[in-house]
Amino acid sequence: MHLNSEAMIDVIESHKHNAHLDECADCRRQFDEWSQLLSTLYRPRLQDAPAVLLVRAYGIMEPRPKFREVLASMIFDSFTQPAFAGARGTGTARQVVLRATEFDIHVKISGTPDDLVINGQVMSRGKKEFVNTAMVHLVRNGARSQSVSLNTFGEFEFTNTPSGILRLQIDLPNITVIGDLGSEDIV
């Protein structure tokens, strides 16, 4: 008579010898399959790595500086300034200066409400060099409209931009500067 599955499991767990397994090749094959399955199921749980190795691994992963977001305030807007007495020309372009932490963003907005051209330059107040490692995004009505990189002089330009609620988002290496350019009546 052949051993059933329960009998084989009992033999495996009790580590006792069964003479039938020596005589019957079919039961021996099933016994070996059950032994392999049970050894896989009963393997000890994974263990933690040694504490010394964990300390070394954590040392490799240095904490990154937190990425911070700063709102720029508008410190100059040519639309709010009185017209220059006796100045030549009509001066239809709007000039805006935004200030955030150690950066000033000079912006010129020109064109028609349906076809704006926005030129600007990001300047560092503390250093005597141009900021040129940043991406500038034009956010229109809450969604990114266009994105450009700063050139070597820290300048950027957006063309063919319809008016709306416009905002600049400047992604610098460790800081994001956000500045509002105004509402629908931008030029």
DONU-678582 format. One record per atom (N, C-alpha, C): residue number from 1; residue in one letter; atom name; x, z, y. Coordinates in nm, 2 decimals, always signed. Example, Ala and Ser with C-alpha at 12.3 -4.5 7.8 and 13.67 -1.06 7.14 Angstrom:
2
num / residuo / atomo / x / z / y
1 / A / N / +1.32 / +0.78 / -0.57
1 / A / CA / +1.23 / +0.78 / -0.45
1 / A / C / +1.32 / +0.78 / -0.33
2 / S / N / +1.28 / +0.71 / -0.22
2 / S / CA / +1.37 / +0.71 / -0.11
2 / S / C / +1.29 / +0.79 / +0.00
***
This chain:
187
num / residuo / atomo / x / z / y
1 / M / N / +0.08 / +0.00 / -0.12
1 / M / CA / +0.00 / +0.00 / +0.00
1 / M / C / +0.09 / +0.00 / +0.12
2 / H / N / +0.05 / -0.08 / +0.22
2 / H / CA / +0.13 / -0.10 / +0.35
2 / H / C / +0.10 / +0.02 / +0.44
3 / L / N / +0.20 / +0.05 / +0.53
3 / L / CA / +0.18 / +0.15 / +0.63
3 / L / C / +0.10 / +0.09 / +0.75
4 / N / N / +0.01 / +0.17 / +0.79
4 / N / CA / -0.07 / +0.13 / +0.91
4 / N / C / +0.01 / +0.16 / +1.04
5 / S / N / -0.04 / +0.12 / +1.15
5 / S / CA / +0.03 / +0.14 / +1.28
5 / S / C / +0.06 / +0.29 / +1.31
6 / E / N / -0.05 / +0.38 / +1.28
6 / E / CA / -0.03 / +0.52 / +1.31
6 / E / C / +0.07 / +0.58 / +1.22
7 / A / N / +0.08 / +0.54 / +1.10
7 / A / CA / +0.18 / +0.60 / +1.01
7 / A / C / +0.32 / +0.56 / +1.05
8 / M / N / +0.34 / +0.43 / +1.10
8 / M / CA / +0.47 / +0.39 / +1.15
8 / M / C / +0.51 / +0.47 / +1.27
9 / I / N / +0.42 / +0.49 / +1.36
9 / I / CA / +0.45 / +0.56 / +1.48
9 / I / C / +0.49 / +0.71 / +1.45
10 / D / N / +0.42 / +0.77 / +1.35
10 / D / CA / +0.45 / +0.90 / +1.30
10 / D / C / +0.59 / +0.91 / +1.25
11 / V / N / +0.63 / +0.80 / +1.17
11 / V / CA / +0.77 / +0.80 / +1.11
11 / V / C / +0.87 / +0.79 / +1.22
12 / I / N / +0.84 / +0.70 / +1.32
12 / I / CA / +0.93 / +0.68 / +1.43
12 / I / C / +0.95 / +0.81 / +1.51
13 / E / N / +0.84 / +0.88 / +1.55
13 / E / CA / +0.85 / +1.00 / +1.63
13 / E / C / +0.90 / +1.12 / +1.55
14 / S / N / +0.88 / +1.13 / +1.42
14 / S / CA / +0.93 / +1.24 / +1.35
14 / S / C / +1.07 / +1.22 / +1.30
15 / H / N / +1.12 / +1.10 / +1.30
15 / H / CA / +1.26 / +1.07 / +1.26
15 / H / C / +1.28 / +1.10 / +1.11
16 / K / N / +1.17 / +1.09 / +1.03
16 / K / CA / +1.18 / +1.11 / +0.89
16 / K / C / +1.19 / +0.98 / +0.81
17 / H / N / +1.25 / +0.98 / +0.70
17 / H / CA / +1.27 / +0.86 / +0.62
17 / H / C / +1.14 / +0.84 / +0.54
18 / N / N / +1.11 / +0.71 / +0.53
18 / N / CA / +0.99 / +0.67 / +0.44
18 / N / C / +1.04 / +0.56 / +0.34
19 / A / N / +1.03 / +0.59 / +0.21
19 / A / CA / +1.08 / +0.51 / +0.11
19 / A / C / +1.01 / +0.37 / +0.10
20 / H / N / +0.89 / +0.36 / +0.15
20 / H / CA / +0.81 / +0.24 / +0.14
20 / H / C / +0.88 / +0.13 / +0.23
21 / L / N / +0.94 / +0.18 / +0.35
21 / L / CA / +1.01 / +0.09 / +0.44
21 / L / C / +1.13 / +0.02 / +0.38
22 / D / N / +1.19 / +0.09 / +0.28
22 / D / CA / +1.31 / +0.03 / +0.21
22 / D / C / +1.27 / -0.08 / +0.12
23 / E / N / +1.14 / -0.07 / +0.06
23 / E / CA / +1.10 / -0.17 / -0.04
23 / E / C / +1.02 / -0.29 / +0.02
24 / C / N / +0.95 / -0.26 / +0.13
24 / C / CA / +0.85 / -0.37 / +0.19
24 / C / C / +0.91 / -0.43 / +0.31
25 / A / N / +0.94 / -0.56 / +0.30
25 / A / CA / +1.00 / -0.64 / +0.42
25 / A / C / +0.90 / -0.65 / +0.53
26 / D / N / +0.77 / -0.67 / +0.50
26 / D / CA / +0.67 / -0.68 / +0.61
26 / D / C / +0.66 / -0.55 / +0.69
27 / C / N / +0.65 / -0.44 / +0.62
27 / C / CA / +0.64 / -0.31 / +0.69
27 / C / C / +0.77 / -0.28 / +0.77
28 / R / N / +0.88 / -0.32 / +0.71
28 / R / CA / +1.01 / -0.30 / +0.78
28 / R / C / +1.01 / -0.38 / +0.91
29 / R / N / +0.96 / -0.51 / +0.91
29 / R / CA / +0.96 / -0.59 / +1.03
29 / R / C / +0.87 / -0.53 / +1.13
30 / Q / N / +0.75 / -0.48 / +1.09
30 / Q / CA / +0.65 / -0.42 / +1.19
30 / Q / C / +0.71 / -0.29 / +1.24
31 / F / N / +0.78 / -0.21 / +1.15
31 / F / CA / +0.84 / -0.09 / +1.19
31 / F / C / +0.95 / -0.11 / +1.30
32 / D / N / +1.03 / -0.22 / +1.28
32 / D / CA / +1.13 / -0.25 / +1.38
32 / D / C / +1.07 / -0.29 / +1.51
33 / E / N / +0.96 / -0.37 / +1.51
33 / E / CA / +0.89 / -0.41 / +1.63
33 / E / C / +0.83 / -0.28 / +1.70
34 / W / N / +0.77 / -0.19 / +1.62
34 / W / CA / +0.71 / -0.07 / +1.68
34 / W / C / +0.83 / +0.02 / +1.74
35 / S / N / +0.94 / +0.02 / +1.67
35 / S / CA / +1.05 / +0.10 / +1.72
35 / S / C / +1.10 / +0.05 / +1.85
36 / Q / N / +1.11 / -0.08 / +1.86
36 / Q / CA / +1.16 / -0.14 / +1.99
36 / Q / C / +1.06 / -0.12 / +2.10
37 / L / N / +0.93 / -0.14 / +2.07
37 / L / CA / +0.83 / -0.11 / +2.18
37 / L / C / +0.83 / +0.03 / +2.23
38 / L / N / +0.83 / +0.13 / +2.13
38 / L / CA / +0.83 / +0.27 / +2.17
38 / L / C / +0.95 / +0.31 / +2.24
39 / S / N / +1.07 / +0.25 / +2.21
39 / S / CA / +1.19 / +0.29 / +2.28
39 / S / C / +1.19 / +0.24 / +2.42
40 / T / N / +1.12 / +0.12 / +2.44
40 / T / CA / +1.11 / +0.07 / +2.58
40 / T / C / +1.01 / +0.16 / +2.66
41 / L / N / +0.90 / +0.20 / +2.59
41 / L / CA / +0.81 / +0.29 / +2.67
41 / L / C / +0.86 / +0.43 / +2.70
42 / Y / N / +0.94 / +0.48 / +2.61
42 / Y / CA / +0.98 / +0.62 / +2.63
42 / Y / C / +1.12 / +0.63 / +2.69
43 / R / N / +1.17 / +0.53 / +2.75
43 / R / CA / +1.30 / +0.54 / +2.82
43 / R / C / +1.29 / +0.65 / +2.93
44 / P / N / +1.40 / +0.72 / +2.95
44 / P / CA / +1.39 / +0.82 / +3.06
44 / P / C / +1.37 / +0.75 / +3.19
45 / R / N / +1.30 / +0.83 / +3.28
45 / R / CA / +1.27 / +0.78 / +3.42
45 / R / C / +1.40 / +0.75 / +3.49
46 / L / N / +1.39 / +0.66 / +3.59
46 / L / CA / +1.51 / +0.63 / +3.67
46 / L / C / +1.55 / +0.76 / +3.74
47 / Q / N / +1.68 / +0.77 / +3.76
47 / Q / CA / +1.74 / +0.89 / +3.82
47 / Q / C / +1.79 / +0.85 / +3.96
48 / D / N / +1.79 / +0.95 / +4.05
48 / D / CA / +1.84 / +0.93 / +4.18
48 / D / C / +1.99 / +0.90 / +4.17
49 / A / N / +2.04 / +0.82 / +4.27
49 / A / CA / +2.18 / +0.79 / +4.28
49 / A / C / +2.25 / +0.92 / +4.31
50 / P / N / +2.38 / +0.94 / +4.28
50 / P / CA / +2.45 / +1.06 / +4.32
50 / P / C / +2.45 / +1.08 / +4.47
51 / A / N / +2.44 / +1.20 / +4.51
51 / A / CA / +2.43 / +1.23 / +4.66
51 / A / C / +2.55 / +1.17 / +4.74
52 / V / N / +2.67 / +1.17 / +4.68
52 / V / CA / +2.78 / +1.11 / +4.75
52 / V / C / +2.76 / +0.97 / +4.78
53 / L / N / +2.71 / +0.89 / +4.68
53 / L / CA / +2.68 / +0.75 / +4.71
53 / L / C / +2.57 / +0.73 / +4.81
54 / L / N / +2.47 / +0.81 / +4.81
54 / L / CA / +2.36 / +0.80 / +4.91
54 / L / C / +2.41 / +0.82 / +5.05
55 / V / N / +2.50 / +0.92 / +5.07
55 / V / CA / +2.55 / +0.95 / +5.20
55 / V / C / +2.63 / +0.82 / +5.25
56 / R / N / +2.71 / +0.76 / +5.16
56 / R / CA / +2.79 / +0.65 / +5.19
56 / R / C / +2.70 / +0.53 / +5.23
57 / A / N / +2.59 / +0.51 / +5.15
57 / A / CA / +2.50 / +0.40 / +5.18
57 / A / C / +2.43 / +0.42 / +5.31
58 / Y / N / +2.38 / +0.55 / +5.34
58 / Y / CA / +2.32 / +0.57 / +5.47
58 / Y / C / +2.42 / +0.55 / +5.59
59 / G / N / +2.54 / +0.57 / +5.56
59 / G / CA / +2.65 / +0.55 / +5.67
59 / G / C / +2.66 / +0.40 / +5.70
60 / I / N / +2.64 / +0.32 / +5.60
60 / I / CA / +2.65 / +0.17 / +5.63
60 / I / C / +2.54 / +0.13 / +5.72
61 / M / N / +2.42 / +0.18 / +5.71
61 / M / CA / +2.30 / +0.14 / +5.79
61 / M / C / +2.30 / +0.23 / +5.92
62 / E / N / +2.37 / +0.18 / +6.02
62 / E / CA / +2.37 / +0.25 / +6.15
62 / E / C / +2.23 / +0.23 / +6.21
63 / P / N / +2.18 / +0.34 / +6.28
63 / P / CA / +2.05 / +0.32 / +6.35
63 / P / C / +2.07 / +0.22 / +6.46
64 / R / N / +1.98 / +0.13 / +6.47
64 / R / CA / +1.98 / +0.03 / +6.58
64 / R / C / +1.92 / +0.09 / +6.71
65 / P / N / +1.97 / +0.05 / +6.82
65 / P / CA / +1.91 / +0.10 / +6.95
65 / P / C / +1.76 / +0.06 / +6.96
66 / K / N / +1.68 / +0.14 / +7.01
66 / K / CA / +1.54 / +0.11 / +7.02
66 / K / C / +1.53 / +0.00 / +7.13
67 / F / N / +1.44 / -0.10 / +7.09
67 / F / CA / +1.41 / -0.21 / +7.18
67 / F / C / +1.31 / -0.16 / +7.28
68 / R / N / +1.34 / -0.16 / +7.41
68 / R / CA / +1.25 / -0.11 / +7.50
68 / R / C / +1.19 / -0.22 / +7.59
69 / E / N / +1.07 / -0.19 / +7.64
69 / E / CA / +1.00 / -0.29 / +7.72
69 / E / C / +0.98 / -0.23 / +7.86
70 / V / N / +1.01 / -0.30 / +7.96
70 / V / CA / +1.01 / -0.25 / +8.10
70 / V / C / +0.92 / -0.35 / +8.18
71 / L / N / +0.83 / -0.29 / +8.27
71 / L / CA / +0.75 / -0.37 / +8.36
71 / L / C / +0.83 / -0.39 / +8.49
72 / A / N / +0.83 / -0.51 / +8.53
72 / A / CA / +0.90 / -0.54 / +8.66
72 / A / C / +0.80 / -0.53 / +8.77
73 / S / N / +0.84 / -0.47 / +8.89
73 / S / CA / +0.75 / -0.46 / +9.00
73 / S / C / +0.78 / -0.57 / +9.10
74 / M / N / +0.68 / -0.62 / +9.17
74 / M / CA / +0.70 / -0.73 / +9.26
74 / M / C / +0.74 / -0.66 / +9.39
75 / I / N / +0.87 / -0.69 / +9.44
75 / I / CA / +0.92 / -0.63 / +9.56
75 / I / C / +0.91 / -0.73 / +9.68
76 / F / N / +0.88 / -0.86 / +9.65
76 / F / CA / +0.87 / -0.95 / +9.76
76 / F / C / +0.77 / -1.06 / +9.71
77 / D / N / +0.68 / -1.10 / +9.80
77 / D / CA / +0.59 / -1.21 / +9.77
77 / D / C / +0.56 / -1.28 / +9.91
78 / S / N / +0.61 / -1.41 / +9.92
78 / S / CA / +0.60 / -1.48 / +10.04
78 / S / C / +0.45 / -1.50 / +10.09
79 / F / N / +0.36 / -1.49 / +9.99
79 / F / CA / +0.21 / -1.51 / +10.03
79 / F / C / +0.17 / -1.39 / +10.11
80 / T / N / +0.23 / -1.27 / +10.10
80 / T / CA / +0.19 / -1.15 / +10.17
80 / T / C / +0.26 / -1.13 / +10.30
81 / Q / N / +0.36 / -1.21 / +10.32
81 / Q / CA / +0.44 / -1.20 / +10.44
81 / Q / C / +0.38 / -1.29 / +10.56
82 / P / N / +0.39 / -1.24 / +10.68
82 / P / CA / +0.34 / -1.33 / +10.79
82 / P / C / +0.43 / -1.45 / +10.80
83 / A / N / +0.37 / -1.56 / +10.85
83 / A / CA / +0.44 / -1.68 / +10.87
83 / A / C / +0.55 / -1.67 / +10.97
84 / F / N / +0.66 / -1.73 / +10.95
84 / F / CA / +0.77 / -1.73 / +11.04
84 / F / C / +0.73 / -1.80 / +11.17
85 / A / N / +0.74 / -1.74 / +11.28
85 / A / CA / +0.71 / -1.80 / +11.41
85 / A / C / +0.81 / -1.91 / +11.44
86 / G / N / +0.77 / -2.03 / +11.47
86 / G / CA / +0.86 / -2.14 / +11.51
86 / G / C / +0.94 / -2.20 / +11.39
87 / A / N / +0.91 / -2.16 / +11.27
87 / A / CA / +0.98 / -2.22 / +11.15
87 / A / C / +0.94 / -2.36 / +11.13
88 / R / N / +1.03 / -2.44 / +11.09
88 / R / CA / +1.00 / -2.58 / +11.06
88 / R / C / +0.93 / -2.60 / +10.92
89 / G / N / +0.85 / -2.69 / +10.91
89 / G / CA / +0.78 / -2.72 / +10.78
89 / G / C / +0.67 / -2.63 / +10.75
90 / T / N / +0.60 / -2.67 / +10.64
90 / T / CA / +0.48 / -2.59 / +10.60
90 / T / C / +0.51 / -2.48 / +10.50
91 / G / N / +0.62 / -2.49 / +10.42
91 / G / CA / +0.65 / -2.39 / +10.33
91 / G / C / +0.55 / -2.37 / +10.22
92 / T / N / +0.51 / -2.47 / +10.15
92 / T / CA / +0.40 / -2.45 / +10.05
92 / T / C / +0.44 / -2.38 / +9.92
93 / A / N / +0.57 / -2.37 / +9.90
93 / A / CA / +0.62 / -2.30 / +9.78
93 / A / C / +0.61 / -2.15 / +9.80
94 / R / N / +0.57 / -2.08 / +9.69
94 / R / CA / +0.56 / -1.94 / +9.69
94 / R / C / +0.69 / -1.88 / +9.64
95 / Q / N / +0.74 / -1.78 / +9.71
95 / Q / CA / +0.87 / -1.71 / +9.67
95 / Q / C / +0.83 / -1.57 / +9.62
96 / V / N / +0.88 / -1.53 / +9.51
96 / V / CA / +0.85 / -1.40 / +9.45
96 / V / C / +0.98 / -1.34 / +9.40
97 / V / N / +1.00 / -1.21 / +9.43
97 / V / CA / +1.11 / -1.13 / +9.37
97 / V / C / +1.05 / -1.02 / +9.29
98 / L / N / +1.09 / -1.01 / +9.16
98 / L / CA / +1.05 / -0.91 / +9.07
98 / L / C / +1.18 / -0.82 / +9.04
99 / R / N / +1.16 / -0.69 / +9.03
99 / R / CA / +1.27 / -0.60 / +9.01
99 / R / C / +1.23 / -0.51 / +8.89
100 / A / N / +1.33 / -0.50 / +8.80
100 / A / CA / +1.32 / -0.41 / +8.68
100 / A / C / +1.45 / -0.36 / +8.64
101 / T / N / +1.46 / -0.23 / +8.63
101 / T / CA / +1.59 / -0.15 / +8.60
101 / T / C / +1.70 / -0.22 / +8.67
102 / E / N / +1.80 / -0.28 / +8.60
102 / E / CA / +1.92 / -0.34 / +8.67
102 / E / C / +1.91 / -0.49 / +8.70
103 / F / N / +1.79 / -0.54 / +8.69
103 / F / CA / +1.77 / -0.69 / +8.70
103 / F / C / +1.67 / -0.72 / +8.81
104 / D / N / +1.70 / -0.83 / +8.88
104 / D / CA / +1.61 / -0.89 / +8.98
104 / D / C / +1.58 / -1.03 / +8.93
105 / I / N / +1.45 / -1.07 / +8.94
105 / I / CA / +1.41 / -1.21 / +8.90
105 / I / C / +1.36 / -1.28 / +9.02
106 / H / N / +1.43 / -1.38 / +9.07
106 / H / CA / +1.38 / -1.46 / +9.18
106 / H / C / +1.31 / -1.58 / +9.13
107 / V / N / +1.18 / -1.60 / +9.18
107 / V / CA / +1.10 / -1.70 / +9.13
107 / V / C / +1.04 / -1.78 / +9.25
108 / K / N / +1.04 / -1.91 / +9.23
108 / K / CA / +0.98 / -2.01 / +9.32
108 / K / C / +0.87 / -2.08 / +9.24
109 / I / N / +0.75 / -2.08 / +9.30
109 / I / CA / +0.63 / -2.14 / +9.24
109 / I / C / +0.58 / -2.25 / +9.33
110 / S / N / +0.58 / -2.38 / +9.29
110 / S / CA / +0.54 / -2.49 / +9.37
110 / S / C / +0.46 / -2.58 / +9.29
111 / G / N / +0.40 / -2.68 / +9.36
111 / G / CA / +0.32 / -2.78 / +9.30
111 / G / C / +0.17 / -2.76 / +9.33
112 / T / N / +0.09 / -2.82 / +9.25
112 / T / CA / -0.06 / -2.81 / +9.26
112 / T / C / -0.11 / -2.71 / +9.16
113 / P / N / -0.23 / -2.65 / +9.18
113 / P / CA / -0.28 / -2.56 / +9.08
113 / P / C / -0.29 / -2.61 / +8.94
114 / D / N / -0.30 / -2.74 / +8.92
114 / D / CA / -0.31 / -2.80 / +8.79
114 / D / C / -0.17 / -2.85 / +8.73
115 / D / N / -0.07 / -2.84 / +8.82
115 / D / CA / +0.06 / -2.89 / +8.78
115 / D / C / +0.17 / -2.81 / +8.85
116 / L / N / +0.18 / -2.68 / +8.80
116 / L / CA / +0.28 / -2.59 / +8.87
116 / L / C / +0.42 / -2.62 / +8.82
117 / V / N / +0.52 / -2.59 / +8.90
117 / V / CA / +0.66 / -2.59 / +8.87
117 / V / C / +0.71 / -2.45 / +8.90
118 / I / N / +0.76 / -2.38 / +8.80
118 / I / CA / +0.81 / -2.25 / +8.82
118 / I / C / +0.96 / -2.25 / +8.80
119 / N / N / +1.04 / -2.22 / +8.90
119 / N / CA / +1.18 / -2.21 / +8.89
119 / N / C / +1.22 / -2.06 / +8.91
120 / G / N / +1.33 / -2.02 / +8.85
120 / G / CA / +1.37 / -1.88 / +8.87
120 / G / C / +1.51 / -1.86 / +8.82
121 / Q / N / +1.56 / -1.74 / +8.86
121 / Q / CA / +1.69 / -1.70 / +8.82
121 / Q / C / +1.69 / -1.55 / +8.80
122 / V / N / +1.75 / -1.51 / +8.69
122 / V / CA / +1.76 / -1.37 / +8.65
122 / V / C / +1.90 / -1.32 / +8.69
123 / M / N / +1.90 / -1.22 / +8.78
123 / M / CA / +2.03 / -1.17 / +8.83
123 / M / C / +2.05 / -1.02 / +8.81
124 / S / N / +2.17 / -0.99 / +8.77
124 / S / CA / +2.20 / -0.85 / +8.74
124 / S / C / +2.25 / -0.79 / +8.88
125 / R / N / +2.19 / -0.67 / +8.91
125 / R / CA / +2.23 / -0.60 / +9.03
125 / R / C / +2.36 / -0.53 / +9.02
126 / G / N / +2.39 / -0.48 / +8.90
126 / G / CA / +2.51 / -0.40 / +8.88
126 / G / C / +2.64 / -0.48 / +8.85
127 / K / N / +2.63 / -0.60 / +8.79
127 / K / CA / +2.75 / -0.67 / +8.76
127 / K / C / +2.76 / -0.80 / +8.85
128 / K / N / +2.88 / -0.85 / +8.85
128 / K / CA / +2.91 / -0.96 / +8.94
128 / K / C / +2.90 / -1.09 / +8.86
129 / E / N / +2.82 / -1.09 / +8.75
129 / E / CA / +2.81 / -1.21 / +8.67
129 / E / C / +2.67 / -1.25 / +8.65
130 / F / N / +2.64 / -1.37 / +8.60
130 / F / CA / +2.51 / -1.42 / +8.58
130 / F / C / +2.46 / -1.37 / +8.45
131 / V / N / +2.33 / -1.34 / +8.44
131 / V / CA / +2.26 / -1.31 / +8.31
131 / V / C / +2.23 / -1.45 / +8.25
132 / N / N / +2.29 / -1.48 / +8.13
132 / N / CA / +2.26 / -1.61 / +8.07
132 / N / C / +2.23 / -1.59 / +7.92
133 / T / N / +2.21 / -1.47 / +7.87
133 / T / CA / +2.18 / -1.46 / +7.73
133 / T / C / +2.04 / -1.40 / +7.71
134 / A / N / +1.94 / -1.48 / +7.74
134 / A / CA / +1.80 / -1.44 / +7.74
134 / A / C / +1.71 / -1.55 / +7.71
135 / M / N / +1.59 / -1.52 / +7.66
135 / M / CA / +1.48 / -1.62 / +7.65
135 / M / C / +1.38 / -1.58 / +7.75
136 / V / N / +1.32 / -1.68 / +7.82
136 / V / CA / +1.22 / -1.65 / +7.92
136 / V / C / +1.09 / -1.72 / +7.87
137 / H / N / +0.98 / -1.64 / +7.86
137 / H / CA / +0.86 / -1.69 / +7.82
137 / H / C / +0.76 / -1.69 / +7.93
138 / L / N / +0.68 / -1.79 / +7.95
138 / L / CA / +0.57 / -1.79 / +8.05
138 / L / C / +0.45 / -1.76 / +7.97
139 / V / N / +0.38 / -1.65 / +8.01
139 / V / CA / +0.26 / -1.61 / +7.94
139 / V / C / +0.15 / -1.64 / +8.04
140 / R / N / +0.05 / -1.73 / +7.99
140 / R / CA / -0.06 / -1.77 / +8.07
140 / R / C / -0.19 / -1.72 / +8.00
141 / N / N / -0.27 / -1.65 / +8.08
141 / N / CA / -0.39 / -1.59 / +8.03
141 / N / C / -0.37 / -1.51 / +7.90
142 / G / N / -0.26 / -1.44 / +7.89
142 / G / CA / -0.24 / -1.35 / +7.78
142 / G / C / -0.17 / -1.41 / +7.66
143 / A / N / -0.15 / -1.55 / +7.66
143 / A / CA / -0.08 / -1.61 / +7.55
143 / A / C / +0.04 / -1.69 / +7.60
144 / R / N / +0.15 / -1.69 / +7.51
144 / R / CA / +0.27 / -1.76 / +7.55
144 / R / C / +0.24 / -1.91 / +7.57
145 / S / N / +0.28 / -1.96 / +7.68
145 / S / CA / +0.26 / -2.10 / +7.71
145 / S / C / +0.38 / -2.18 / +7.69
146 / Q / N / +0.49 / -2.14 / +7.74
146 / Q / CA / +0.62 / -2.21 / +7.73
146 / Q / C / +0.73 / -2.11 / +7.71
147 / S / N / +0.84 / -2.15 / +7.65
147 / S / CA / +0.96 / -2.07 / +7.64
147 / S / C / +1.09 / -2.15 / +7.67
148 / V / N / +1.18 / -2.09 / +7.74
148 / V / CA / +1.31 / -2.16 / +7.77
148 / V / C / +1.42 / -2.06 / +7.76
149 / S / N / +1.54 / -2.11 / +7.74
149 / S / CA / +1.66 / -2.02 / +7.75
149 / S / C / +1.72 / -2.03 / +7.89
150 / L / N / +1.78 / -1.92 / +7.93
150 / L / CA / +1.85 / -1.93 / +8.06
150 / L / C / +1.97 / -2.02 / +8.05
151 / N / N / +2.01 / -2.09 / +8.16
151 / N / CA / +2.13 / -2.17 / +8.16
151 / N / C / +2.25 / -2.07 / +8.20
152 / T / N / +2.36 / -2.13 / +8.21
152 / T / CA / +2.48 / -2.05 / +8.24
152 / T / C / +2.48 / -1.97 / +8.37
153 / F / N / +2.39 / -2.02 / +8.46
153 / F / CA / +2.37 / -1.95 / +8.59
153 / F / C / +2.25 / -1.86 / +8.59
154 / G / N / +2.19 / -1.83 / +8.48
154 / G / CA / +2.08 / -1.74 / +8.47
154 / G / C / +1.95 / -1.81 / +8.52
155 / E / N / +1.94 / -1.94 / +8.52
155 / E / CA / +1.83 / -2.01 / +8.58
155 / E / C / +1.73 / -2.06 / +8.47
156 / F / N / +1.61 / -2.07 / +8.50
156 / F / CA / +1.51 / -2.12 / +8.41
156 / F / C / +1.41 / -2.21 / +8.49
157 / E / N / +1.33 / -2.29 / +8.42
157 / E / CA / +1.23 / -2.37 / +8.48
157 / E / C / +1.12 / -2.40 / +8.39
158 / F / N / +1.00 / -2.39 / +8.44
158 / F / CA / +0.88 / -2.43 / +8.36
158 / F / C / +0.81 / -2.54 / +8.44
159 / T / N / +0.77 / -2.65 / +8.38
159 / T / CA / +0.70 / -2.76 / +8.44
159 / T / C / +0.57 / -2.79 / +8.38
160 / N / N / +0.48 / -2.86 / +8.44
160 / N / CA / +0.35 / -2.90 / +8.39
160 / N / C / +0.27 / -2.78 / +8.35
161 / T / N / +0.27 / -2.68 / +8.43
161 / T / CA / +0.20 / -2.56 / +8.39
161 / T / C / +0.07 / -2.55 / +8.47
162 / P / N / -0.05 / -2.54 / +8.41
162 / P / CA / -0.17 / -2.52 / +8.49
162 / P / C / -0.18 / -2.37 / +8.53
163 / S / N / -0.25 / -2.35 / +8.64
163 / S / CA / -0.26 / -2.21 / +8.69
163 / S / C / -0.34 / -2.13 / +8.60
164 / G / N / -0.34 / -2.00 / +8.63
164 / G / CA / -0.41 / -1.90 / +8.55
164 / G / C / -0.35 / -1.77 / +8.58
165 / I / N / -0.37 / -1.67 / +8.50
165 / I / CA / -0.31 / -1.54 / +8.52
165 / I / C / -0.17 / -1.55 / +8.45
166 / L / N / -0.06 / -1.56 / +8.53
166 / L / CA / +0.07 / -1.59 / +8.48
166 / L / C / +0.16 / -1.46 / +8.48
167 / R / N / +0.24 / -1.46 / +8.38
167 / R / CA / +0.33 / -1.34 / +8.36
167 / R / C / +0.46 / -1.40 / +8.30
168 / L / N / +0.57 / -1.34 / +8.34
168 / L / CA / +0.70 / -1.37 / +8.28
168 / L / C / +0.74 / -1.27 / +8.18
169 / Q / N / +0.79 / -1.31 / +8.07
169 / Q / CA / +0.85 / -1.21 / +7.97
169 / Q / C / +0.99 / -1.26 / +7.94
170 / I / N / +1.08 / -1.17 / +7.97
170 / I / CA / +1.23 / -1.21 / +7.96
170 / I / C / +1.28 / -1.12 / +7.85
171 / D / N / +1.33 / -1.18 / +7.74
171 / D / CA / +1.38 / -1.11 / +7.63
171 / D / C / +1.54 / -1.11 / +7.64
172 / L / N / +1.59 / -1.00 / +7.69
172 / L / CA / +1.73 / -0.97 / +7.70
172 / L / C / +1.78 / -0.91 / +7.57
173 / P / N / +1.91 / -0.89 / +7.55
173 / P / CA / +1.96 / -0.84 / +7.42
173 / P / C / +1.90 / -0.70 / +7.38
174 / N / N / +1.89 / -0.61 / +7.48
174 / N / CA / +1.83 / -0.47 / +7.44
174 / N / C / +1.71 / -0.43 / +7.52
175 / I / N / +1.65 / -0.53 / +7.59
175 / I / CA / +1.54 / -0.49 / +7.67
175 / I / C / +1.45 / -0.61 / +7.69
176 / T / N / +1.32 / -0.59 / +7.70
176 / T / CA / +1.23 / -0.70 / +7.74
176 / T / C / +1.17 / -0.66 / +7.88
177 / V / N / +1.18 / -0.75 / +7.97
177 / V / CA / +1.13 / -0.73 / +8.10
177 / V / C / +1.00 / -0.82 / +8.12
178 / I / N / +0.89 / -0.75 / +8.17
178 / I / CA / +0.77 / -0.82 / +8.18
178 / I / C / +0.73 / -0.81 / +8.33
179 / G / N / +0.69 / -0.92 / +8.39
179 / G / CA / +0.66 / -0.92 / +8.53
179 / G / C / +0.54 / -1.01 / +8.56
180 / D / N / +0.44 / -0.96 / +8.63
180 / D / CA / +0.32 / -1.04 / +8.67
180 / D / C / +0.35 / -1.13 / +8.79
181 / L / N / +0.31 / -1.25 / +8.78
181 / L / CA / +0.32 / -1.35 / +8.89
181 / L / C / +0.19 / -1.36 / +8.98
182 / G / N / +0.09 / -1.31 / +8.93
182 / G / CA / -0.04 / -1.31 / +9.01
182 / G / C / -0.15 / -1.37 / +8.93
183 / S / N / -0.26 / -1.40 / +9.00
183 / S / CA / -0.38 / -1.45 / +8.94
183 / S / C / -0.40 / -1.60 / +8.96
184 / E / N / -0.52 / -1.64 / +8.95
184 / E / CA / -0.56 / -1.79 / +8.96
184 / E / C / -0.50 / -1.86 / +9.08
185 / D / N / -0.50 / -1.79 / +9.20
185 / D / CA / -0.45 / -1.85 / +9.32
185 / D / C / -0.31 / -1.83 / +9.34
186 / I / N / -0.23 / -1.89 / +9.25
186 / I / CA / -0.08 / -1.86 / +9.25
186 / I / C / -0.01 / -1.94 / +9.35
187 / V / N / -0.06 / -2.06 / +9.39
187 / V / CA / +0.01 / -2.14 / +9.50
187 / V / C / -0.09 / -2.17 / +9.61
***
